[in-house]
Amino acid sequence: MEHSEFNRSMEDLFDFERLTKNKSEIPTDIYAYIGDSFFNLIATFHSIKDGRTKTVIANRRGVELKRASGQKKLLEDCMEKLTDEEKEIVKKGLNSKGAKKRGNDIDYRYATAFETLVGYLFVTKNWERLNDIFRTPAL
């Protein structure tokens, strides 16, 4: 498969054009859902290091990042560099219905806020900001 063919198939896989132009119409919990999925892939890939690690070790590393406390730490590490718009997205995620489903579990609420931010940046194709966030010391 040529490079251009691969790019076209990836664009088809992530059909951003079918999403509403007005990104504010997308529910916060959908952003969190997308962000959770995308972040799971990032954390999994990060956990395997150079690819020559044992699965059990990679799983432990991945779990540390994927658990609510790990995501809360990632959000805390990047909060200072967020724009006002991104902070508003985080606030919506923190107060979303999905974040409150475990009551007042603060780690879970911050994890949902982090996932909301990641989902928003992914849907808006803000690759540079995602790269900045994933360059945090926690990763």
C-alpha positions as protocol buffer text, in pm:
chain_id: "A"
residue {
  index: 1
  type: MET
  ca { x: 0 y: 0 z: 0 }
}
residue {
  index: 2
  type: GLU
  ca { x: 145 y: 336 z: -99 }
}
residue {
  index: 3
  type: HIS
  ca { x: 172 y: 615 z: 155 }
}
residue {
  index: 4
  type: SER
  ca { x: -105 y: 822 z: -8 }
}
residue {
  index: 5
  type: GLU
  ca { x: -337 y: 519 z: -11 }
}
residue {
  index: 6
  type: PHE
  ca { x: -274 y: 464 z: 359 }
}
residue {
  index: 7
  type: ASN
  ca { x: -348 y: 829 z: 436 }
}
residue {
  index: 8
  type: ARG
  ca { x: -674 y: 813 z: 245 }
}
residue {
  index: 9
  type: SER
  ca { x: -782 y: 502 z: 432 }
}
residue {
  index: 10
  type: MET
  ca { x: -695 y: 662 z: 766 }
}
residue {
  index: 11
  type: GLU
  ca { x: -897 y: 969 z: 672 }
}
residue {
  index: 12
  type: ASP
  ca { x: -1188 y: 739 z: 591 }
}
residue {
  index: 13
  type: LEU
  ca { x: -1143 y: 561 z: 924 }
}
residue {
  index: 14
  type: PHE
  ca { x: -1156 y: 891 z: 1112 }
}
residue {
  index: 15
  type: ASP
  ca { x: -1426 y: 1064 z: 907 }
}
residue {
  index: 16
  type: PHE
  ca { x: -1410 y: 1401 z: 1079 }
}
residue {
  index: 17
  type: GLU
  ca { x: -1623 y: 1557 z: 806 }
}
residue {
  index: 18
  type: ARG
  ca { x: -1932 y: 1368 z: 917 }
}
residue {
  index: 19
  type: LEU
  ca { x: -1910 y: 1539 z: 1255 }
}
residue {
  index: 20
  type: THR
  ca { x: -2098 y: 1861 z: 1302 }
}
residue {
  index: 21
  type: LYS
  ca { x: -1907 y: 2175 z: 1201 }
}
residue {
  index: 22
  type: ASN
  ca { x: -2011 y: 2334 z: 1530 }
}
residue {
  index: 23
  type: LYS
  ca { x: -1800 y: 2135 z: 1776 }
}
residue {
  index: 24
  type: SER
  ca { x: -1990 y: 2290 z: 2070 }
}
residue {
  index: 25
  type: GLU
  ca { x: -2287 y: 2072 z: 1968 }
}
residue {
  index: 26
  type: ILE
  ca { x: -2094 y: 1754 z: 2048 }
}
residue {
  index: 27
  type: PRO
  ca { x: -2182 y: 1640 z: 2401 }
}
residue {
  index: 28
  type: THR
  ca { x: -1906 y: 1655 z: 2661 }
}
residue {
  index: 29
  type: ASP
  ca { x: -1942 y: 1285 z: 2738 }
}
residue {
  index: 30
  type: ILE
  ca { x: -1881 y: 1202 z: 2369 }
}
residue {
  index: 31
  type: TYR
  ca { x: -1553 y: 1394 z: 2385 }
}
residue {
  index: 32
  type: ALA
  ca { x: -1463 y: 1196 z: 2698 }
}
residue {
  index: 33
  type: TYR
  ca { x: -1554 y: 869 z: 2524 }
}
residue {
  index: 34
  type: ILE
  ca { x: -1335 y: 952 z: 2224 }
}
residue {
  index: 35
  type: GLY
  ca { x: -1055 y: 1080 z: 2448 }
}
residue {
  index: 36
  type: ASP
  ca { x: -1062 y: 763 z: 2657 }
}
residue {
  index: 37
  type: SER
  ca { x: -1025 y: 548 z: 2345 }
}
residue {
  index: 38
  type: PHE
  ca { x: -747 y: 758 z: 2194 }
}
residue {
  index: 39
  type: PHE
  ca { x: -561 y: 785 z: 2524 }
}
residue {
  index: 40
  type: ASN
  ca { x: -579 y: 409 z: 2576 }
}
residue {
  index: 41
  type: LEU
  ca { x: -392 y: 364 z: 2249 }
}
residue {
  index: 42
  type: ILE
  ca { x: -132 y: 627 z: 2346 }
}
residue {
  index: 43
  type: ALA
  ca { x: -82 y: 472 z: 2691 }
}
residue {
  index: 44
  type: THR
  ca { x: -56 y: 123 z: 2548 }
}
residue {
  index: 45
  type: PHE
  ca { x: 202 y: 226 z: 2291 }
}
residue {
  index: 46
  type: HIS
  ca { x: 397 y: 420 z: 2554 }
}
residue {
  index: 47
  type: SER
  ca { x: 393 y: 121 z: 2790 }
}
residue {
  index: 48
  type: ILE
  ca { x: 569 y: -110 z: 2544 }
}
residue {
  index: 49
  type: LYS
  ca { x: 871 y: 125 z: 2533 }
}
residue {
  index: 50
  type: ASP
  ca { x: 1091 y: 2 z: 2244 }
}
residue {
  index: 51
  type: GLY
  ca { x: 870 y: -303 z: 2183 }
}
residue {
  index: 52
  type: ARG
  ca { x: 1103 y: -552 z: 2347 }
}
residue {
  index: 53
  type: THR
  ca { x: 930 y: -556 z: 2684 }
}
residue {
  index: 54
  type: LYS
  ca { x: 737 y: -836 z: 2846 }
}
residue {
  index: 55
  type: THR
  ca { x: 363 y: -807 z: 2817 }
}
residue {
  index: 56
  type: VAL
  ca { x: 311 y: -826 z: 3193 }
}
residue {
  index: 57
  type: ILE
  ca { x: 546 y: -529 z: 3245 }
}
residue {
  index: 58
  type: ALA
  ca { x: 385 y: -331 z: 2963 }
}
residue {
  index: 59
  type: ASN
  ca { x: 44 y: -402 z: 3115 }
}
residue {
  index: 60
  type: ARG
  ca { x: 155 y: -270 z: 3455 }
}
residue {
  index: 61
  type: ARG
  ca { x: 292 y: 48 z: 3298 }
}
residue {
  index: 62
  type: GLY
  ca { x: -24 y: 95 z: 3093 }
}
residue {
  index: 63
  type: VAL
  ca { x: -251 y: 44 z: 3393 }
}
residue {
  index: 64
  type: GLU
  ca { x: -60 y: 311 z: 3587 }
}
residue {
  index: 65
  type: LEU
  ca { x: -125 y: 563 z: 3312 }
}
residue {
  index: 66
  type: LYS
  ca { x: -481 y: 456 z: 3233 }
}
residue {
  index: 67
  type: ARG
  ca { x: -614 y: 451 z: 3588 }
}
residue {
  index: 68
  type: ALA
  ca { x: -797 y: 760 z: 3710 }
}
residue {
  index: 69
  type: SER
  ca { x: -511 y: 875 z: 3935 }
}
residue {
  index: 70
  type: GLY
  ca { x: -267 y: 852 z: 3642 }
}
residue {
  index: 71
  type: GLN
  ca { x: -491 y: 1059 z: 3417 }
}
residue {
  index: 72
  type: LYS
  ca { x: -545 y: 1312 z: 3694 }
}
residue {
  index: 73
  type: LYS
  ca { x: -166 y: 1349 z: 3723 }
}
residue {
  index: 74
  type: LEU
  ca { x: -134 y: 1402 z: 3347 }
}
residue {
  index: 75
  type: LEU
  ca { x: -400 y: 1674 z: 3360 }
}
residue {
  index: 76
  type: GLU
  ca { x: -233 y: 1843 z: 3656 }
}
residue {
  index: 77
  type: ASP
  ca { x: 101 y: 1839 z: 3471 }
}
residue {
  index: 78
  type: CYS
  ca { x: -40 y: 2018 z: 3167 }
}
residue {
  index: 79
  type: MET
  ca { x: -291 y: 2260 z: 3328 }
}
residue {
  index: 80
  type: GLU
  ca { x: -53 y: 2558 z: 3327 }
}
residue {
  index: 81
  type: LYS
  ca { x: -2 y: 2542 z: 2952 }
}
residue {
  index: 82
  type: LEU
  ca { x: -371 y: 2512 z: 2857 }
}
residue {
  index: 83
  type: THR
  ca { x: -548 y: 2793 z: 2676 }
}
residue {
  index: 84
  type: ASP
  ca { x: -864 y: 2949 z: 2820 }
}
residue {
  index: 85
  type: GLU
  ca { x: -1070 y: 2750 z: 2568 }
}
residue {
  index: 86
  type: GLU
  ca { x: -902 y: 2424 z: 2673 }
}
residue {
  index: 87
  type: LYS
  ca { x: -955 y: 2506 z: 3041 }
}
residue {
  index: 88
  type: GLU
  ca { x: -1324 y: 2554 z: 2966 }
}
residue {
  index: 89
  type: ILE
  ca { x: -1333 y: 2209 z: 2802 }
}
residue {
  index: 90
  type: VAL
  ca { x: -1165 y: 2063 z: 3112 }
}
residue {
  index: 91
  type: LYS
  ca { x: -1422 y: 2236 z: 3335 }
}
residue {
  index: 92
  type: LYS
  ca { x: -1708 y: 2090 z: 3129 }
}
residue {
  index: 93
  type: GLY
  ca { x: -1552 y: 1745 z: 3157 }
}
residue {
  index: 94
  type: LEU
  ca { x: -1505 y: 1783 z: 3531 }
}
residue {
  index: 95
  type: ASN
  ca { x: -1872 y: 1868 z: 3576 }
}
residue {
  index: 96
  type: SER
  ca { x: -2015 y: 1632 z: 3314 }
}
residue {
  index: 97
  type: LYS
  ca { x: -2275 y: 1366 z: 3381 }
}
residue {
  index: 98
  type: GLY
  ca { x: -2016 y: 1097 z: 3304 }
}
residue {
  index: 99
  type: ALA
  ca { x: -1769 y: 1243 z: 3555 }
}
residue {
  index: 100
  type: LYS
  ca { x: -2032 y: 1240 z: 3829 }
}
residue {
  index: 101
  type: LYS
  ca { x: -2139 y: 880 z: 3777 }
}
residue {
  index: 102
  type: ARG
  ca { x: -1906 y: 768 z: 4055 }
}
residue {
  index: 103
  type: GLY
  ca { x: -2027 y: 1032 z: 4293 }
}
residue {
  index: 104
  type: ASN
  ca { x: -1759 y: 1265 z: 4417 }
}
residue {
  index: 105
  type: ASP
  ca { x: -1454 y: 1049 z: 4333 }
}
residue {
  index: 106
  type: ILE
  ca { x: -1219 y: 1337 z: 4254 }
}
residue {
  index: 107
  type: ASP
  ca { x: -967 y: 1121 z: 4066 }
}
residue {
  index: 108
  type: TYR
  ca { x: -1240 y: 985 z: 3842 }
}
residue {
  index: 109
  type: ARG
  ca { x: -1378 y: 1334 z: 3777 }
}
residue {
  index: 110
  type: TYR
  ca { x: -1034 y: 1468 z: 3682 }
}
residue {
  index: 111
  type: ALA
  ca { x: -970 y: 1163 z: 3463 }
}
residue {
  index: 112
  type: THR
  ca { x: -1295 y: 1232 z: 3279 }
}
residue {
  index: 113
  type: ALA
  ca { x: -1190 y: 1597 z: 3241 }
}
residue {
  index: 114
  type: PHE
  ca { x: -857 y: 1483 z: 3094 }
}
residue {
  index: 115
  type: GLU
  ca { x: -1031 y: 1244 z: 2855 }
}
residue {
  index: 116
  type: THR
  ca { x: -1269 y: 1524 z: 2751 }
}
residue {
  index: 117
  type: LEU
  ca { x: -975 y: 1749 z: 2667 }
}
residue {
  index: 118
  type: VAL
  ca { x: -800 y: 1473 z: 2471 }
}
residue {
  index: 119
  type: GLY
  ca { x: -1121 y: 1391 z: 2283 }
}
residue {
  index: 120
  type: TYR
  ca { x: -1182 y: 1755 z: 2200 }
}
residue {
  index: 121
  type: LEU
  ca { x: -828 y: 1805 z: 2071 }
}
residue {
  index: 122
  type: PHE
  ca { x: -854 y: 1483 z: 1868 }
}
residue {
  index: 123
  type: VAL
  ca { x: -1189 y: 1576 z: 1708 }
}
residue {
  index: 124
  type: THR
  ca { x: -1063 y: 1926 z: 1626 }
}
residue {
  index: 125
  type: LYS
  ca { x: -745 y: 1768 z: 1482 }
}
residue {
  index: 126
  type: ASN
  ca { x: -524 y: 1978 z: 1707 }
}
residue {
  index: 127
  type: TRP
  ca { x: -227 y: 1744 z: 1676 }
}
residue {
  index: 128
  type: GLU
  ca { x: 27 y: 1999 z: 1799 }
}
residue {
  index: 129
  type: ARG
  ca { x: -159 y: 2049 z: 2129 }
}
residue {
  index: 130
  type: LEU
  ca { x: -201 y: 1674 z: 2175 }
}
residue {
  index: 131
  type: ASN
  ca { x: 172 y: 1637 z: 2121 }
}
residue {
  index: 132
  type: ASP
  ca { x: 238 y: 1907 z: 2384 }
}
residue {
  index: 133
  type: ILE
  ca { x: 13 y: 1733 z: 2635 }
}
residue {
  index: 134
  type: PHE
  ca { x: 170 y: 1394 z: 2579 }
}
residue {
  index: 135
  type: ARG
  ca { x: 519 y: 1540 z: 2630 }
}
residue {
  index: 136
  type: THR
  ca { x: 441 y: 1578 z: 2998 }
}
residue {
  index: 137
  type: PRO
  ca { x: 690 y: 1439 z: 3254 }
}
residue {
  index: 138
  type: ALA
  ca { x: 430 y: 1182 z: 3367 }
}
residue {
  index: 139
  type: LEU
  ca { x: 466 y: 1006 z: 3030 }
}
